[in-house]
Amino acid sequence: MSPADIEAAREALERLAGEIARLEVVAEGWDASHAQTLAAIKSSIEALDAEAFRRLIRCLKEDPAAAARLDAAVRDPLVFGVLRLHGLVKDPLEHRVERALEDAASQPIHFVSSFAKPPERESWIWMCTVKHIPDGGVVKITHWGRNFLLHRQGDAVSCMTNACPHRGMPIDSGRVANGVITCPYHDYEFDLQTGRCLNVSEDPLTMHAVRVNDGHVEVRLPL
């Protein structure tokens, strides 16, 4: 988009936001029952829109050419603003870095010695038996103080770090359906076999190599 197009989009967004703000002021004068009804209608419409956007995005991302056009469309401030409202995109990296620095300022800082040795090799670690993982579902396993999520689809087993890449929150309590898990905090959707995010502009889950030996699941992890 040209600078003129971007500026026009921002002005359009400001006009729409102003109109919404004006209507919200009007609604403030309504009695409680009417206000609650309006809020319920608004919530239902937003939930319907969000689900429609998720299905559209998932469909477009299956085609590399369409996915590229989708990423380009998200650069439009109006499109980005609407998708962000529904939790389908996250803020630009610089904004997330600023928030992370603000959060870190209030947390104790732990220093790591410069003489600490990095992991030198990886090893296959026993996690559980195949039968321990529900077919089509997930199970949380804690090993060496780290949380992992294992998924099974028939004979295929996958393993990932139990953390959403958006904010690092655990996702094991998320809704699982058709090989997809939905983050319980931000509604991001991830393919449980590949870790790929099915929403726009989101990092994948951290996946780990898996092998199955005589019904036992082993995951390759750094020592």
Backbone as CSV, one residue per row, in Angstrom:
resi,resn,N_x,N_y,N_z,CA_x,CA_y,CA_z,C_x,C_y,C_z
1,MET,0.841,-1.200,0.000,0.000,0.000,0.000,0.873,1.246,0.000
2,SER,0.416,2.259,-0.716,1.146,3.517,-0.756,0.900,4.290,0.531
3,PRO,1.758,5.266,0.862,1.532,6.080,2.068,0.157,6.733,2.079
4,ALA,-0.317,7.163,0.889,-1.637,7.797,0.811,-2.742,6.803,1.166
5,ASP,-2.587,5.543,0.694,-3.580,4.515,1.004,-3.599,4.205,2.495
6,ILE,-2.401,4.135,3.082,-2.312,3.858,4.517,-2.962,4.969,5.323
7,GLU,-2.715,6.213,4.921,-3.302,7.343,5.635,-4.825,7.339,5.492
8,ALA,-5.314,7.005,4.295,-6.766,6.945,4.071,-7.391,5.850,4.931
9,ALA,-6.698,4.714,5.038,-7.216,3.613,5.856,-7.273,4.016,7.322
10,ARG,-6.248,4.729,7.774,-6.238,5.173,9.170,-7.369,6.153,9.451
11,GLU,-7.612,7.056,8.507,-8.703,8.010,8.683,-10.049,7.297,8.724
12,ALA,-10.220,6.281,7.846,-11.460,5.519,7.846,-11.650,4.788,9.167
13,LEU,-10.547,4.238,9.682,-10.612,3.532,10.958,-10.972,4.488,12.090
14,GLU,-10.407,5.685,12.063,-10.704,6.677,13.096,-12.174,7.094,13.040
15,ARG,-12.714,7.243,11.818,-14.131,7.612,11.693,-15.028,6.513,12.251
16,LEU,-14.710,5.268,11.912,-15.525,4.156,12.415,-15.423,4.045,13.934
17,ALA,-14.205,4.214,14.454,-14.025,4.148,15.905,-14.787,5.274,16.592
18,GLY,-14.789,6.452,15.980,-15.529,7.576,16.546,-17.017,7.318,16.567
19,GLU,-17.540,6.703,15.508,-18.966,6.402,15.455,-19.342,5.361,16.510
20,ILE,-18.470,4.360,16.684,-18.726,3.347,17.709,-18.712,3.980,19.094
21,ALA,-17.746,4.857,19.334,-17.663,5.535,20.629,-18.917,6.373,20.883
22,ARG,-19.435,7.031,19.822,-20.642,7.849,19.974,-21.831,6.975,20.361
23,LEU,-21.951,5.812,19.724,-23.063,4.904,20.037,-22.937,4.336,21.447
24,GLU,-21.704,4.108,21.884,-21.506,3.604,23.249,-21.943,4.634,24.272
25,VAL,-21.708,5.907,23.993,-22.154,6.973,24.888,-23.676,6.993,24.967
26,VAL,-24.323,6.822,23.822,-25.787,6.779,23.806,-26.298,5.623,24.654
27,ALA,-25.643,4.442,24.518,-26.093,3.254,25.243,-25.904,3.385,26.748
28,GLU,-24.985,4.249,27.169,-24.752,4.432,28.598,-25.978,4.987,29.312
29,GLY,-26.845,5.655,28.563,-28.044,6.212,29.176,-29.195,5.233,29.260
30,TRP,-29.034,4.040,28.725,-30.100,3.052,28.761,-30.166,2.392,30.134
31,ASP,-31.324,1.776,30.429,-31.426,1.055,31.695,-30.630,-0.249,31.599
32,ALA,-30.410,-0.900,32.736,-29.515,-2.057,32.812,-29.942,-3.205,31.906
33,SER,-31.250,-3.486,31.858,-31.714,-4.629,31.060,-31.458,-4.409,29.575
34,HIS,-31.709,-3.180,29.095,-31.457,-2.881,27.689,-29.956,-2.924,27.382
35,ALA,-29.152,-2.408,28.296,-27.698,-2.402,28.099,-27.152,-3.827,28.062
36,GLN,-27.671,-4.695,28.925,-27.222,-6.085,28.948,-27.622,-6.810,27.668
37,THR,-28.814,-6.507,27.165,-29.259,-7.120,25.910,-28.357,-6.697,24.756
38,LEU,-28.027,-5.410,24.722,-27.143,-4.907,23.678,-25.770,-5.566,23.776
39,ALA,-25.257,-5.705,24.991,-23.933,-6.325,25.182,-23.950,-7.788,24.733
40,ALA,-25.050,-8.487,25.006,-25.159,-9.888,24.606,-25.204,-10.027,23.084
41,ILE,-25.955,-9.129,22.436,-26.025,-9.147,20.969,-24.657,-8.860,20.375
42,LYS,-23.987,-7.848,20.918,-22.648,-7.483,20.440,-21.677,-8.647,20.592
43,SER,-21.710,-9.320,21.743,-20.812,-10.433,21.995,-21.070,-11.585,21.034
44,SER,-22.346,-11.856,20.773,-22.705,-12.951,19.866,-22.248,-12.658,18.441
45,ILE,-22.432,-11.415,17.997,-22.001,-11.034,16.650,-20.484,-11.136,16.521
46,GLU,-19.756,-10.670,17.546,-18.293,-10.741,17.510,-17.817,-12.187,17.496
47,ALA,-18.475,-13.076,18.262,-18.089,-14.483,18.278,-18.335,-15.127,16.910
48,LEU,-19.460,-14.772,16.281,-19.777,-15.297,14.952,-18.760,-14.807,13.923
49,ASP,-18.443,-13.522,13.978,-17.450,-12.962,13.052,-16.092,-13.619,13.240
50,ALA,-15.685,-13.810,14.501,-14.374,-14.391,14.783,-14.280,-15.805,14.218
51,GLU,-15.321,-16.595,14.385,-15.303,-17.961,13.861,-15.258,-17.969,12.337
52,ALA,-15.992,-17.056,11.713,-15.961,-16.959,10.250,-14.562,-16.575,9.766
53,PHE,-13.934,-15.621,10.450,-12.574,-15.214,10.082,-11.596,-16.377,10.253
54,ARG,-11.740,-17.155,11.343,-10.842,-18.290,11.560,-10.946,-19.290,10.419
55,ARG,-12.173,-19.593,10.008,-12.358,-20.563,8.927,-11.799,-20.029,7.612
56,LEU,-12.013,-18.748,7.361,-11.499,-18.143,6.135,-9.972,-18.166,6.129
57,ILE,-9.365,-17.777,7.246,-7.906,-17.743,7.344,-7.328,-19.141,7.178
58,ARG,-7.951,-20.125,7.842,-7.466,-21.500,7.753,-7.500,-21.990,6.307
59,CYS,-8.564,-21.669,5.602,-8.707,-22.073,4.199,-7.651,-21.400,3.323
60,LEU,-7.447,-20.101,3.506,-6.495,-19.366,2.682,-5.061,-19.820,2.936
61,LYS,-4.743,-20.177,4.175,-3.371,-20.544,4.498,-2.983,-21.901,3.924
62,GLU,-3.964,-22.675,3.453,-3.660,-23.952,2.816,-3.052,-23.764,1.433
63,ASP,-3.264,-22.589,0.825,-2.722,-22.281,-0.494,-1.602,-21.255,-0.321
64,PRO,-0.345,-21.604,-0.641,0.781,-20.675,-0.436,0.559,-19.304,-1.071
65,ALA,0.003,-19.282,-2.292,-0.216,-17.999,-2.961,-1.256,-17.169,-2.216
66,ALA,-2.333,-17.830,-1.799,-3.377,-17.119,-1.060,-2.862,-16.673,0.304
67,ALA,-2.001,-17.501,0.928,-1.440,-17.137,2.232,-0.588,-15.880,2.121
68,ALA,0.147,-15.762,1.004,0.974,-14.570,0.803,0.103,-13.329,0.650
69,ARG,-0.993,-13.454,-0.074,-1.912,-12.326,-0.235,-2.580,-11.985,1.095
70,LEU,-2.850,-13.001,1.883,-3.453,-12.773,3.196,-2.512,-11.982,4.083
71,ASP,-1.232,-12.368,4.096,-0.247,-11.638,4.909,-0.141,-10.182,4.456
72,ALA,-0.252,-9.969,3.133,-0.189,-8.599,2.615,-1.421,-7.811,3.059
73,ALA,-2.582,-8.459,3.045,-3.821,-7.780,3.431,-3.805,-7.357,4.886
74,VAL,-3.129,-8.157,5.724,-3.090,-7.855,7.161,-2.321,-6.577,7.437
75,ARG,-1.499,-6.147,6.493,-0.761,-4.898,6.688,-1.673,-3.677,6.604
76,ASP,-2.864,-3.852,6.051,-3.842,-2.768,6.033,-4.261,-2.485,7.475
77,PRO,-4.119,-1.263,7.961,-4.427,-0.959,9.367,-5.852,-1.342,9.770
78,LEU,-6.809,-1.170,8.853,-8.194,-1.503,9.180,-8.366,-3.012,9.332
79,VAL,-7.791,-3.765,8.392,-7.873,-5.229,8.468,-7.172,-5.722,9.730
80,PHE,-5.981,-5.168,9.989,-5.234,-5.583,11.175,-6.029,-5.277,12.447
81,GLY,-6.625,-4.083,12.497,-7.371,-3.689,13.687,-8.542,-4.617,13.972
82,VAL,-9.269,-5.009,12.905,-10.427,-5.896,13.093,-9.969,-7.288,13.524
83,LEU,-8.930,-7.819,12.874,-8.437,-9.142,13.239,-7.850,-9.142,14.649
84,ARG,-7.212,-8.040,15.026,-6.667,-7.950,16.386,-7.789,-7.907,17.410
85,LEU,-8.884,-7.236,17.062,-10.042,-7.184,17.954,-10.542,-8.584,18.279
86,HIS,-10.479,-9.467,17.295,-10.961,-10.837,17.478,-9.860,-11.781,17.945
87,GLY,-8.668,-11.250,18.247,-7.589,-12.077,18.752,-6.953,-12.977,17.719
88,LEU,-7.056,-12.609,16.442,-6.536,-13.449,15.365,-5.159,-13.026,14.891
89,VAL,-4.679,-11.889,15.327,-3.302,-11.461,15.062,-2.764,-10.861,16.351
90,LYS,-1.458,-10.784,16.432,-0.851,-10.183,17.617,-0.179,-8.877,17.234
91,ASP,0.148,-8.082,18.223,0.777,-6.793,17.977,2.132,-6.970,17.295
92,PRO,2.606,-5.934,16.598,3.944,-5.997,15.995,5.006,-6.326,17.029
93,LEU,6.115,-6.883,16.560,7.171,-7.343,17.454,7.664,-6.236,18.378
94,GLU,7.810,-5.005,17.839,8.343,-3.943,18.690,7.410,-3.623,19.857
95,HIS,6.098,-3.733,19.631,5.152,-3.493,20.716,5.244,-4.595,21.768
96,ARG,5.409,-5.851,21.306,5.511,-6.959,22.249,6.799,-6.873,23.052
97,VAL,7.866,-6.410,22.400,9.142,-6.240,23.110,9.004,-5.188,24.196
98,GLU,8.320,-4.084,23.879,8.109,-3.027,24.869,7.344,-3.558,26.081
99,ARG,6.283,-4.343,25.829,5.513,-4.912,26.928,6.354,-5.877,27.750
100,ALA,7.170,-6.686,27.044,8.017,-7.648,27.753,9.016,-6.934,28.654
101,LEU,9.579,-5.827,28.159,10.524,-5.065,28.968,9.835,-4.450,30.176
102,GLU,8.598,-3.977,29.986,7.848,-3.416,31.101,7.559,-4.476,32.151
103,ASP,7.188,-5.692,31.671,6.922,-6.789,32.612,8.198,-7.196,33.334
104,ALA,9.310,-7.227,32.594,10.577,-7.657,33.190,11.060,-6.684,34.250
105,ALA,10.706,-5.410,34.090,11.167,-4.397,35.038,10.642,-4.656,36.444
106,SER,9.508,-5.346,36.533,8.907,-5.603,37.845,9.250,-6.993,38.370
107,GLN,10.093,-7.742,37.627,10.441,-9.100,38.033,11.903,-9.171,38.459
108,PRO,12.229,-10.082,39.384,13.638,-10.261,39.760,14.439,-10.783,38.579
109,ILE,15.692,-10.361,38.468,16.552,-10.761,37.363,17.476,-11.874,37.830
110,HIS,17.524,-12.944,37.056,18.376,-14.082,37.381,19.531,-14.120,36.377
111,PHE,20.752,-14.045,36.883,21.908,-14.035,36.007,22.426,-15.453,35.806
112,VAL,22.875,-15.739,34.591,23.461,-17.034,34.263,24.946,-16.834,34.056
113,SER,25.753,-17.645,34.720,27.205,-17.513,34.614,27.666,-17.678,33.179
114,SER,28.625,-16.845,32.781,29.176,-16.966,31.439,29.994,-18.233,31.272
115,PHE,30.275,-18.919,32.422,31.032,-20.159,32.360,30.116,-21.381,32.262
116,ALA,28.796,-21.144,32.307,27.861,-22.258,32.204,27.989,-22.902,30.836
117,LYS,28.001,-24.238,30.824,28.176,-24.958,29.573,26.831,-25.153,28.871
118,PRO,26.751,-24.881,27.582,25.528,-25.137,26.838,25.327,-26.633,26.663
119,PRO,24.122,-27.086,26.346,23.910,-28.515,26.101,24.836,-28.995,24.980
120,GLU,25.512,-30.115,25.229,26.466,-30.610,24.248,25.859,-31.657,23.328
121,ARG,24.809,-32.337,23.771,24.219,-33.371,22.936,22.769,-33.582,23.317
122,GLU,22.106,-34.393,22.503,20.705,-34.724,22.744,20.573,-36.214,22.990
123,SER,19.483,-36.586,23.608,19.268,-38.001,23.885,17.775,-38.309,23.793
124,TRP,17.476,-39.561,23.493,16.075,-39.994,23.455,15.627,-40.311,24.880
125,ILE,14.561,-39.613,25.319,14.060,-39.728,26.691,12.689,-40.397,26.685
126,TRP,12.540,-41.406,27.547,11.247,-42.091,27.657,10.228,-41.147,28.276
127,MET,9.033,-41.087,27.689,7.984,-40.199,28.181,6.803,-40.968,28.767
128,CYS,6.283,-41.931,27.999,5.111,-42.673,28.433,4.873,-43.801,27.432
129,THR,3.816,-44.560,27.649,3.426,-45.571,26.672,2.436,-44.952,25.692
130,VAL,2.314,-45.547,24.530,1.375,-45.043,23.525,-0.049,-45.047,24.078
131,LYS,-0.387,-46.093,24.830,-1.751,-46.209,25.363,-2.075,-45.106,26.360
132,HIS,-1.048,-44.476,26.911,-1.267,-43.391,27.879,-1.804,-42.124,27.197
133,ILE,-1.622,-42.035,25.883,-2.063,-40.853,25.133,-3.409,-41.168,24.483
134,PRO,-4.463,-40.457,24.811,-5.771,-40.737,24.196,-5.743,-40.488,22.685
135,ASP,-6.307,-41.410,21.940,-6.332,-41.251,20.480,-7.135,-40.009,20.108
136,GLY,-6.502,-39.094,19.376,-7.157,-37.843,18.998,-7.057,-36.769,20.061
137,GLY,-6.440,-37.101,21.192,-6.354,-36.131,22.282,-4.914,-35.804,22.639
138,VAL,-4.730,-35.202,23.809,-3.401,-34.815,24.277,-3.226,-35.224,25.733
139,VAL,-1.975,-35.325,26.143,-1.666,-35.576,27.544,-0.452,-34.734,27.912
140,LYS,-0.467,-34.168,29.111,0.647,-33.334,29.583,1.638,-34.202,30.350
141,ILE,2.914,-34.054,30.009,3.983,-34.783,30.681,5.022,-33.780,31.176
142,THR,5.427,-33.904,32.440,6.476,-33.046,32.986,7.758,-33.854,33.121
143,HIS,8.830,-33.344,32.554,10.115,-34.047,32.609,11.225,-33.024,32.783
144,TRP,12.096,-33.261,33.762,13.203,-32.351,34.045,12.709,-30.927,34.296
145,GLY,11.547,-30.810,34.913,11.001,-29.502,35.217,10.391,-28.784,34.028
146,ARG,10.327,-29.450,32.883,9.750,-28.847,31.682,8.449,-29.552,31.341
147,ASN,7.493,-28.783,30.833,6.188,-29.327,30.491,6.083,-29.586,28.987
148,PHE,5.630,-30.781,28.660,5.459,-31.169,27.268,4.023,-31.625,27.038
149,LEU,3.618,-31.571,25.796,2.293,-32.010,25.399,2.461,-33.074,24.321
150,LEU,1.871,-34.256,24.540,1.941,-35.319,23.555,0.563,-35.550,22.947
151,HIS,0.555,-35.766,21.658,-0.689,-35.961,20.913,-0.576,-37.248,20.102
152,ARG,-1.688,-37.959,19.993,-1.695,-39.185,19.183,-2.877,-39.177,18.228
153,GLN,-2.598,-39.505,16.991,-3.627,-39.643,15.969,-3.407,-41.008,15.328
154,GLY,-4.098,-42.011,15.847,-3.840,-43.363,15.383,-2.482,-43.824,15.860
155,ASP,-1.606,-44.182,14.909,-0.254,-44.612,15.264,0.739,-43.455,15.289
156,ALA,0.330,-42.283,14.809,1.229,-41.127,14.741,1.232,-40.381,16.075
157,VAL,2.428,-40.174,16.633,2.573,-39.463,17.905,3.451,-38.237,17.693
158,SER,3.057,-37.131,18.263,3.840,-35.898,18.177,4.033,-35.329,19.574
159,CYS,5.078,-34.514,19.718,5.381,-33.909,21.014,5.760,-32.452,20.811
160,MET,5.308,-31.612,21.700,5.597,-30.182,21.625,5.762,-29.633,23.040
161,THR,6.450,-28.513,23.143,6.526,-27.821,24.420,5.149,-27.277,24.763
162,ASN,4.742,-27.456,26.008,3.400,-27.052,26.436,3.365,-25.550,26.705
163,ALA,3.490,-24.772,25.622,3.499,-23.315,25.761,3.090,-22.673,24.448
164,CYS,2.148,-21.737,24.542,1.754,-20.972,23.369,2.868,-19.975,23.039
165,PRO,3.283,-19.872,21.778,4.361,-18.933,21.437,3.959,-17.473,21.599
166,HIS,2.675,-17.208,21.768,2.210,-15.831,21.906,2.699,-15.223,23.205
167,ARG,2.412,-15.885,24.343,2.842,-15.367,25.651,3.486,-16.446,26.526
168,GLY,3.692,-17.640,25.961,4.309,-18.706,26.728,3.374,-19.375,27.720
169,MET,2.070,-19.168,27.572,1.112,-19.766,28.497,0.868,-21.232,28.135
170,PRO,0.615,-22.113,29.130,0.351,-23.528,28.839,-0.944,-23.688,28.051
171,ILE,-0.954,-24.646,27.148,-2.126,-24.826,26.282,-2.821,-26.171,26.486
172,ASP,-2.375,-26.964,27.468,-2.920,-28.312,27.634,-4.411,-28.324,27.948
173,SER,-4.938,-27.223,28.501,-6.369,-27.168,28.818,-7.203,-26.647,27.654
174,GLY,-6.560,-26.415,26.508,-7.281,-25.896,25.347,-8.170,-26.939,24.699
175,ARG,-9.111,-26.476,23.900,-10.031,-27.363,23.187,-9.289,-28.107,22.082
176,VAL,-9.482,-29.433,22.008,-8.842,-30.257,20.983,-9.913,-30.865,20.092
177,ALA,-9.779,-30.663,18.772,-10.740,-31.222,17.824,-10.089,-31.333,16.456
178,ASN,-10.240,-32.495,15.839,-9.749,-32.714,14.474,-8.262,-32.408,14.323
179,GLY,-7.472,-32.791,15.320,-6.035,-32.598,15.234,-5.583,-31.172,15.455
180,VAL,-6.454,-30.328,15.996,-6.136,-28.918,16.230,-6.408,-28.589,17.696
181,ILE,-5.481,-27.865,18.325,-5.687,-27.396,19.695,-5.820,-25.884,19.685
182,THR,-6.759,-25.380,20.479,-7.007,-23.949,20.575,-6.472,-23.429,21.899
183,CYS,-5.605,-22.425,21.833,-5.048,-21.840,23.052,-6.194,-21.327,23.933
184,PRO,-6.261,-21.749,25.207,-7.365,-21.330,26.074,-7.316,-19.863,26.472
185,TYR,-6.205,-19.182,26.184,-6.054,-17.794,26.604,-6.336,-16.808,25.471
186,HIS,-5.917,-17.145,24.240,-6.031,-16.174,23.159,-6.697,-16.737,21.908
187,ASP,-7.163,-17.993,21.970,-7.892,-18.625,20.860,-7.058,-18.863,19.612
188,TYR,-5.721,-18.832,19.736,-4.902,-19.215,18.589,-5.039,-20.726,18.389
189,GLU,-5.056,-21.162,17.131,-5.224,-22.574,16.812,-3.932,-23.144,16.235
190,PHE,-3.577,-24.375,16.657,-2.328,-24.992,16.223,-2.580,-26.427,15.767
191,ASP,-1.916,-26.795,14.665,-1.943,-28.168,14.180,-1.076,-29.014,15.113
192,LEU,-1.649,-30.045,15.704,-0.941,-30.834,16.702,0.105,-31.777,16.100
193,GLN,0.068,-31.997,14.804,1.082,-32.842,14.172,2.307,-32.038,13.759
194,THR,2.080,-30.824,13.273,3.190,-30.007,12.755,3.545,-28.825,13.642
195,GLY,2.621,-28.414,14.522,2.839,-27.232,15.348,2.479,-25.944,14.647
196,ARG,2.094,-26.024,13.362,1.805,-24.826,12.576,0.587,-24.089,13.123
197,CYS,0.699,-22.767,13.200,-0.425,-21.949,13.647,-1.375,-21.747,12.477
198,LEU,-2.661,-21.881,12.748,-3.670,-21.746,11.705,-4.255,-20.346,11.650
199,ASN,-3.761,-19.461,12.507,-4.195,-18.067,12.477,-3.181,-17.241,11.699
200,VAL,-3.374,-15.939,11.690,-2.493,-15.074,10.903,-1.271,-14.656,11.711
201,SER,-0.113,-14.661,11.063,1.117,-14.062,11.605,1.440,-14.522,13.022
202,GLU,1.385,-15.811,13.266,1.709,-16.330,14.593,2.776,-17.408,14.463
203,ASP,3.704,-17.458,15.411,4.766,-18.447,15.398,4.202,-19.840,15.679
204,PRO,4.908,-20.888,15.253,4.443,-22.254,15.514,4.793,-22.705,16.924
205,LEU,4.227,-23.818,17.331,4.616,-24.444,18.587,6.024,-25.019,18.438
206,THR,6.709,-25.183,19.567,8.031,-25.796,19.555,7.867,-27.306,19.564
207,MET,8.228,-27.950,18.456,8.040,-29.386,18.305,9.333,-30.141,18.625
208,HIS,9.175,-31.409,19.026,10.314,-32.259,19.353,10.180,-33.589,18.616
209,ALA,11.317,-34.124,18.206,11.325,-35.398,17.484,10.815,-36.511,18.394
210,VAL,10.039,-37.430,17.810,9.427,-38.525,18.568,9.715,-39.853,17.863
211,ARG,9.932,-40.883,18.660,9.987,-42.232,18.103,9.243,-43.166,19.053
212,VAL,8.694,-44.227,18.488,7.941,-45.195,19.279,8.637,-46.547,19.165
213,ASN,9.007,-47.119,20.301,9.658,-48.428,20.351,8.820,-49.379,21.185
214,ASP,8.250,-50.372,20.512,7.482,-51.412,21.212,6.428,-50.817,22.144
215,GLY,5.717,-49.790,21.654,4.642,-49.192,22.435,5.087,-48.144,23.427
216,HIS,6.377,-47.829,23.438,6.904,-46.810,24.346,7.289,-45.570,23.554
217,VAL,6.882,-44.397,24.057,7.136,-43.118,23.367,8.402,-42.485,23.915
218,GLU,9.321,-42.158,23.012,10.562,-41.497,23.386,10.673,-40.190,22.625
219,VAL,11.182,-39.159,23.299,11.314,-37.823,22.710,12.777,-37.409,22.781
220,ARG,13.268,-36.814,21.699,14.666,-36.378,21.674,14.781,-34.985,22.287
221,LEU,15.580,-34.899,23.370,15.729,-33.645,24.109,17.210,-33.383,24.381
222,PRO,17.587,-32.100,24.509,18.977,-31.778,24.839,19.291,-32.170,26.273
223,LEU,20.497,-32.634,26.490,20.926,-33.013,27.841,21.598,-31.840,28.530
